[in-house]
Amino acid sequence: QVQLVESGGGLVQPGGSLRLSCAAYGSIVSILFMRWYRQDPGKQRSLVATITSNGITNYADSVKGRFTISRDSGKNTVYLQMNNLKPEDTAVYYCNVFQIGPGDSWGQGTQVTVSS
């Protein structure tokens, strides 16, 4: 069983920055993908950013140039640096890890609120 522990959410003014962290514990065998999703109330969860085991990254168009995903493989931790935040970035952010065998694991979510 894999546990994902997220941190770093909060309230920030438009134009501000936040850094989310997600650490994976437990049955870590071989992580292929680490991802960040977000979800607004009443909406579907959407993919924000992905980083592969080889360090290849991909971003949703809405966050390109503002968000950066990175990972520390030695600590099984993934980060999301969010700069120039906008009110439309307000959501609950979820960490996701995919491994061969165990499949998907999800964090509990962390609230990000962008408001003046």
WOLIN-V547845 format. One record per backbone hydrogen bond with DSSP energy under -1.0 kcal/mol. CO is the residue of the C=O (numbers start at 1). NH is the residue of the N-H. If there is no record, write none. Layout:
co: [CO/CO]
nh: [NH/NH]
This chain:
co: [1/3/5/7/10/12/13/16/18/20/21/22/23/25/26/32/33/34/35/36/36/37/38/39/40/46/48/49/50/51/52/56/58/60/63/63/66/68/70/72/72/76/77/78/79/80/81/82/85/86/87/91/92/93/94/95/96/97/98/98/99/103/105/110/111/112/113]
nh: [27/25/23/21/113/115/16/85/82/80/7/78/5/3/28/53/98/51/96/48/49/94/46/92/43/38/60/36/58/34/55/52/50/63/66/67/83/81/79/75/77/24/72/22/70/20/68/18/15/89/90/112/39/110/37/107/35/105/32/33/103/99/97/93/10/91/12]
